[in-house]
Amino acid sequence: MYINSEIKKDIFKKHGGNEANTGSAEGQIALFTFRITNLTEHLKKNRKDYGTQRALQLLVGKRRSLLDYLKAKDIERYRAIVKELGLRR
């Protein structure tokens, strides 16, 4: 599988503060971004995989919701995570 517990721990340690803080908005956004990039690469090779396409659209929506929440709560944290992950917005 493309994502395992070590990768998740690294993502949450880097973006969530520590690896046990899996519920932080920054950690979740970073994890969704990692999954989105992997699904995008998969869809470049398998363009007729509609199940994966739907899953990608759902993940992008979840990430957008978390980004909107973070923007409303703390604009500095929002700007920091967008800059760090290189997201367009």
URLIN-V681815 format. One record per helix or strand. SS is the DSSP state (h for helix, s for strand). FROM is the first residue (numbers start at 1). TO is the last residue. If there is no record, write none. Layout:
SS/FROM/TO
SS/FROM/TO
//
This chain:
h/5/15
h/25/45
h/50/73
h/75/85
//
